[in-house]
Amino acid sequence: MNIAVNTRLLLKNKLEGIGWFTYETLKRITQSHPEHNFLFIFDRPWEEEFIFSENVTAVSTKVPCRHPFLWYLWFDHVLPGIIKKHKIDLFVSPDGYNVPKPINSYVVIHDLNFFHFPKNVPYFERKYYNRFVPRFISDATRIGTVSEFSKDDIIKVYKTGSEKIDVLCNGSSSEFTPLKKPEILKIRDKISGGKEYFLFVGSLNPRKNIGRLLEAFDKFCADNSKDINLIIAGEPMFSDGFYKEIYNQMAYKDRVVFIGRQSREGLAKITAGAMALVFPSTFEGFGIPIVEAMSCDVPVITSNITSMPEIAGDAALLTDPYSVDSISSAMTKLSNNEVLRNELINKGRIQRQKYSWDRAAELFWDGIKKCF
């Protein structure tokens, strides 16, 4: 079987959530199935570290794929020619985009945030998604997604039959592991002046709820005598104006530290050094930081909507992400109750077993095989 894969998100030192899904699953799939040939299609020169095994061949197009007009050119005109030239039997797309029929295709749609939060998406991107995602779904032989919530959402929004959709998952990379106390203290000295800290991880866009998180932390500081910081790891996706005004008005903004985007190794240590992860997003298809925190024996505060209760199970404090009081109350409860923290850590050790990159690769491959 000749399988072509859209690998445009395999970018050295720039892997994000879908990029990590692509990297971790394809590495395992290609190495485990030498009986098949894989053609990785990049939109720029590729790195050798992404050619995982001898059954992987790579091609790079002359057309970059970083703007909606170029998305259309790439998927509708450039890729069909490559697929025909290399006599491809199946097209696999880990990032939700698809090529036109007649080629069989397996498409992974991680979430529909663009549909539910259109104002958070730039104009041309929004127009592209609204026009082409329905076609991507209807043309796909099968669809994968990463949670039961996202499956139900795709069914509801696009009237897709449930029998066509496979529920996959994400995982936590091996770097995310608990640290011993001396190393935790060293991490805290480095990024938080030696203080304990709450941690948020994610791209800084409006649906991640940074504004309410800052308000909740300000309230936490006013209501509690503990000197705890808030570390925010991530970069603005489009702009930072939506939370900067709130930040500037904070009474305790000196206890908030923005550390930007981190390497995977660095983020793993920062996560393991946290007193708790605070992840009050208003919409997630999965929420990888939840599993990463559990893998580091770090308790979790997250939202009670979309996929987050599913992924967290009973191993997190669930809050109303639209309520500053709810988020702040959870922070107070967790910081003042060591028994509760240990209880959530122990439950997290059980819950995290459901999500690994090995399992994600197995589920992904099981879905792909249904297209043969």
N, C-alpha and C positions, 0 to 999 in steps of 0.2 A: 504494500500500500504506500503510495506517495502522498504525503500529508504536508500541505503548506500552512505555515503559521505566521500570523501578523505579530511581529516582534518589535514594532516601532517604539514600544515603551521600555525596552531593555537599554537603558542609558546609564553608562558608567557614572557612579557617584550621584545619580539623580533618580534612583528608584523610589517611587511612592507606593501607595497601597496596591494598586493594580499592577504596577511594575514588579513588586515583590511576589505577588501571586503568580505572575507570568514566569519569573525567574525560578522560584522554588518548585513549582509544579512541572515546568518543562524540563528542568534539570533531571528530575526523577523519572519522568515519563520517557524521555529519549534514551536515558541510560538503561532503563528496564526493558525497553522494547527494540532491540537491535534488528528485529525482523522487519521493521518498517523504516522507510526513508523520510526524513523531515527536511523541508525547505524553510529556513527562517528568512523572512522578508523584512529588511530594515529600510528606513527612509534616509539613512546617512551611513557613513562608514561604521562598521561594527567592531566591537572589541572581542578579541579571541577568547576571553573568559566566558563569553556567552555561547560559544560553540561547545556544547557539553560533551559530545561524543562523536565517534567516527561516522555515525549514520545521520549527522546533521550537516547540511550544506547551507551556506548563506549567500544571499544576494542583496545588493543595495541599489535602490532606485535613484535616479537623478533628481527626482521630485521630492522635496521635503514635505512633511505632513504635519504642519503646526498651525494651520489656519483653516476655517471652514471651507473656503474656496479650494484649498489644497487637499482637504479631506475628500471632497467630492472627486477631484481629479485622480487622487491616489486610489481610492477604493472602487470607483466606477469605471476608470479607464486604464490606469497603470497596472493594477493587480490582475485584472482579467487576462491581460496579455502575458504576464509572467506565468500565471496558472496554466494557460494553454501551452506555452513554450515548454514547460517542464512536465507536462502530462500529469497534472495533479489530480488525485482522486477525491480529496477532501480538503476543505479550507477550514482552519481553526482560528478563531479570533478571541483572545482572552480579554479584550477591552470593550466589547459590545458592538463594534462596527462590523459591517458585512459587505460582501461583494454581491453583485447581482447573480441571479440564477443563470445557467442551469447547474452550476457546481453544487454538490452537497456541502453543507457548512454546519459547524458547531460554534455557537456564539455565546460568550459568557457576559451577561448583563448584571453588573454588581448591584446597582440600585437605580432608582428613577428620581434622584434628587432634582434634576433639571426640570422635571415635570411638576413637582410639588413646590419648588422654590425658583420659579422662572426669573424673578427679579435679581437673583444672585448670579445669574449667568449672563455674560455679555451678549449683546443683541444678535450678532451673526451666528454665534454658537447656538443660541436658543432657537433661531430660525432653522438651522441645520438639523438639530435634534428633533424638533417638531415635525419636520418634513420626512426625515429619513429613518428614524428609529422604528416607526411602524413597519416600514418596508424591510428593515434588517430582521425584525422579528418574524414577519410573514415568510420571508425567503429562507430563513434558517431551517435546516432539517431538524435540529434540536437546539434547545437553549439551556444553558446552565446559569445558576445564580447562587448566592452564597448564604442564604438564610431562608427559612420558611416565610418570614415576613416579606422578603423581596419576591419570592415566588407568588404569594398571594397578591402582592401589589401589581406585578406584571399581568396576572390573570385579570385583575379588576380593571386596570387602566386600558389594556390593549385587547381584552376579550380573548386571551390566548387559552387554549385547552391545557389543563393541568398535566395531561399525559405527555405533553411535549417538553416539559420543564423538569430538569434535574436540580436537586438541592445539593450544592457542593459546600465548601467551607474555606476558611482561611486558617492560618496557623501562626505559631510563634517561632521565630528563628532560634537557633541553638545559643546565640549570644545572650538571650534573655534568660537569666538564671539567678537564683538568690546569691547575695554577697554576705560574707561574714562581717561582723560588727566593725572591725578596724577599717575595712575597705569602705563600708558605708560612711563612716566618719570622715574618711579622706575625700570621698565624693562631696559630702556636705560642705566640707571646708572649701573645696574648689569652686562650687557654684552657688553656695548659699551662705557664705560667711560662717559656716559651722552650724547653722540653724537647721532644724527640721523643716521639711517643706512638703506642701501639696504640689502635685504635678499635673499639668495638662499637656497632652501630646496631640498634634494634628495640624493640618493646614488652617490658617487663620482666615476663614470665610464666615459670613454671617450665620449659616446654619450650625456652625460649631458652637455658637452661643457664648462667645468670648465676653461680650458686654455684660450679660447677666452673671457670668462667672466672676468678673471683676467686682460687680456690685455685691455679690454674695460674699466674696472674700473680704471686702471692706466692712461688711456687716459682721462677719466672723471676728475680725480684728477688734471691732468696737465692743463686741459682746464677750470676748475672752481675753484673759490676761496672758495666755501663752504667746510667746514670740516666735511665730511660725511664718515662713515665707510662702509665696506662690511662684513656682517656676513654670513658664510657658515656653514649650519647645515646638517650634514650627514657624513657617513663613507666611506672610499674607499671600492669598491666592490671586486677588485682583487689586485690592487696596486695603489700607488699614483705617480708613476714615470712620468706619462703622463702630469701632470701639475706642478710638483715640480720645474722643470727647469725654467718654465715661472715665477712661484712665486718668485724664488730666484733672477731673473733678474728685478723684479718690482722696480720702483723708490718709490712707495708708499705702499710697502708691510706691513709697520707698521700699515696701516689702514685696513688691512684684518685680520679678526678673525675667525679661524676655531674652532667651538664649538662641533663638533662631533655629535653623535646620541643623540637625546633628547627624554624624555618621551612625550607622547601625550599632557599631561597637560602643560608641560614646553614649548613645541613647539608652542602650541596654543597662549600662552602669548607672546612668542618671535615674532610670526607672527603678532599679533595684535599691537606690538610695532614698527613695521617696517614702514619706510616712503614709501617703495614699495617693492613688490616681483619682483626679476629679475630671470626669468626662461627661459633661451635661449637654451633649449635642441634642439638637432638635430633630435630626434625621440621620440615620445610618442604615446602610445595607448589611453591615456586619459590625465593625468597630474593633479593628485589630488591636489597638492599645489596651483594650480590656483584657484580652488573652495574654498579651505581653506582660502586663502588670501581674496577673495571676501566676505566670511562669516565674516571676521574680519574687514570689511570696509577698506581694504588696497588695493591701486591701483596695477595693474599688468603690467609688461613688459614681453612679451613672444614671441615665435617664430611664423613665418608666414607659417610654413610647418607642415605636418602630421596632427595630431588631434588637435593641439593647437588653431588654428583659430576657429574650430568648438566649442570647449569647452569655449573659452574666449568670443566668439561673438564680439560685438562692445564695450566690457567692458575692453579692454586692448590696450596697445600700442604694435603693432606687428612689429617685427624686423626680419631682415635676420640673422639667427644664424651663418652664415658663414662669416659675415662682422663685424669686430671689430668696425668699424666706426658706423654702424647701431645700435649696442647695446649701444655704448657710447652716441650716439646722443639721444637715447630714455631716457637714464638716466639723461642727461642734461635737456632735455625738461621737464621731469616730476619733477625734483628737483626745477626748476625755475618757475613753473607755477602752482600756487595753484588752479586756476580755473579749469585747466585740471585735476588735482588730484581729486578735488571734483566731476567733471563730470564723471570720471571713477568709483569713489566710488558709485555714484548713479546708474550708469548703471550696476555695479557689483551686487547691491542689487536686481536688476531685473533678471540678468542672473543666479545668484546662485539659484534661485527658481526652475530651471530646474533639479538640481542635489541634491538629498538627499538620505540618506540611506533607508528611507521608500520607496521611488520610486524605488531605486535599487532592494530592496527585492521584491517588487511587480512585476517588470519586470522579475526578475530571476525566481520567482515562476510561472509566466505565461508561461515562456519558458519550465520549467520542466513539467508542466501539459500537454504540447503538446506531451510528450513522453509516457503518460499513455496509 
